[in-house]
Amino acid sequence: MPRWPAWANLTSTAQGDTLGLEGQIDSPVLRRWLQGPPNLLEEIRNTPALPTRLQAGFESASAWRIALQDLRLGDRLTLSGDYRQSSENPVVRQYGLEVRYFLAPMGSRFNLAPQLGYRALELEQENRRLRGVSYGAFVVLSLALQAADLTASYTWLTPQEPREVQVTLAELTAAYAISPSFRLAARYSLRHSTLARESSFGVGLEWIP
């Protein structure tokens, strides 16, 4: 007569040890699965494809930039902020905050988010200062979960004074992970207004907390 394999004789215990391995499990992951199998589909949908990241880098035209991107405030709501300043002329700077609401689950490889915030530009031309509400759109394409992605944004700045110059800002960023906590990033930005058209290219480092 053929003998039953050993796994066929395992029985459930009163403590719910469904594999008959009570007291022999050292893996926290396996213990978690035995106590309550996780909802993997829900985790995949809600694990952000684009992580919260702290950025620091240099740009052409002798400027430096720091930023905090996509700090998660809620299910699909994030907060981002950045500060850019010229090394040669400290008067020339740009800073702002944006709130983004992603339309698809955070785990989606492709996502779109309307964004609303406040932005200030201090330009060299005629010592102009433009400040006001900013609005636009943010797009992300995740090539590898939290490891490699492309992001793009397009923003309109509405000055507080009706007669002030209208400004649009476009940005494109590519990032690639070099370790679990750090990524290299390249960024291209374009600012367009009735006064001037300015573009810059920068490289930097991103830290994922």
N, C-alpha and C positions, 0 to 999 in steps of 0.2 A: 504494500500500500504506500502511495506517495505521502511524504510528510509535509505538513503545513509549514509555510515559511514562518520565521520567528515573529515578524511584524503582525501576523494574523492572530497571534495569541494575546496581543496587548489589549487591555480593557480599561475603561474609564474608572477612575477612583472616585471616592466620595468628595475629594477636594477638587474635582474637575480636571485632573491631570489626564488629558485625552490621549497622550502619547505614552503613558506609563513611565514617564521619566521624572517623577516627583523627586525633588532634592538633587537632581543631577544636571539641572539647566543653569549654565553660567552665562548664557547670552541674553543681554537685556532686550534685544530685538525679538528673540524667540519668546521670552516671557511676556512681552507686550502682545504678541500675536495670540498666545494662549489665553491671556486674560480678557482680551477683546480685540478681535481682528480689526485693523484700521480701515477706514474708507479711503482706499487708494485713489479712486477717481476724484474724490473731493480734494485730497491733498494735491494731486497733480494740477487741478484747476486753480487752486489758491496759492500754490508756491510761486512767488513772482519769477517770471522769466527774466525780468530786468531787476537787479538787486538795488537796494539803497547803497549809494556810493559817495565818498568824499573825494573830490577832484582837486588837483593842484598841477599847474603847468605854466609854460611860457608860450607866447604867441609872437608872430611877426609884428613888426612895427614896435619892437621893444616893449612889450606889455606882458604882464603876468596876470593870472586868473586863478581864483579859488571858487569852489562851488560845492553845494550839497544837493544831490539829485535824488528825487523820488523817495523821500522819507515817508513811510506808510502811515497814514492817519486813520484809515478805515479799510473796508473791504476792497474798494477800487480807487480810493482817494489818496493822493500823495501831495507832498509839499516839496518844492524845489527853490533854491536861491543861489545867486552867483554874484561875484564882485570882480571887476576887471579894471586894471589901472595901468597907465603908461609909465614906464620906468624913467623915460626922459622928461616927461611933462606930467607931474602928478595931478594937474588940474583936469586932464583928460581921463575920464573914468566912466564906468557903466555898472549899474547894479540893479537888482530887482528880485522879486519873489513871484512865484506862480503856483497856483493850485491846479492839479490835473485830476480829471475823473476818467478812468479808462472804461471804454465801452464794452470790452470783452473781459472774461475772467483773467486774473493776473498771470495765470500759467500759460496763456495763449502765446504762441510763437510770433504772431502778428497782432498788434494792438494799436488802437487809435484813441487819443484822449484830447478832448477840448481843454484848453487851459485859460485861466483868468488870473490876473495879478496886477502888480504895480511895478513900473520900471522908470529909471532915471538915467539920462544921458547928459554928460557934460562934455561938450564938443569944443574943439580948438577954433573952429570957424566963428569968429565974432564973439567968442566967449559965451556961446549959447548954452542954456540949460533947459533940457526938455524933460518934463516929468508928467506922469499921468497913468491912467489905467491901460493895461496891456491885455490883449486877448489874441487867441490863435489856436493852433493845433499842434499836437505832438504825436509822432509815429515811431513805433519800435518794431524792428524785425530781429527776432532772436535766432541766431544760427546755432547756438549751443547754450543750454540752460545756464544762465548767469556767468557764462564763460566767454562768449563771443556774440556781439550784436551790433546792429546799425540803428542809429536813432536820427531823427530829423525833426525840426520844428520850424514853424513860420509864425511870426508874431507881428501884430500891428500895435503901434503905440499911439494912444489918443492923448495929445497934450491937454493940459488944463485950460490953456487959453485957446479960444477958437481960431485965432489967426496964426498960431504957432505952426511950425513945420511938421508935416506928417512923416512918420518914419516906419519902415518895415525892417524886420530882422529875420534872417534865415540862418539856420545852423545845421550842420551835418557832422555826426560823430561816429567813429568806428572804434570799438574796444575789443581787446583780446586778453584773456587771463594768462598770467605767467606763474601764478600760484593760487591757492584757494582764497587768499585775501587780497591779492594785488592784481591789477590789470593795467596794461598800456593802452593809451587812447590817443587818437589823432582827431583833430577838430578843425573844420572849416566854417567860417562865419562870414556873412555878408550883410552890411548895413546900407540901406538905400534911403535917401531923402532928397528933397528938392535942392538942398545945399551941397550934398556930396554923396559919392558912392565909395564905400570903403570895404575891402575884404581883408581877411587875415587867416593865417594857418598856424595851428599850434599843436604841440605834443605835451603829454602830461602823464601823470600816474594817478590811478584810482585805487582807493582803499575801500574794501567791503567790510563793514563792521560785523 
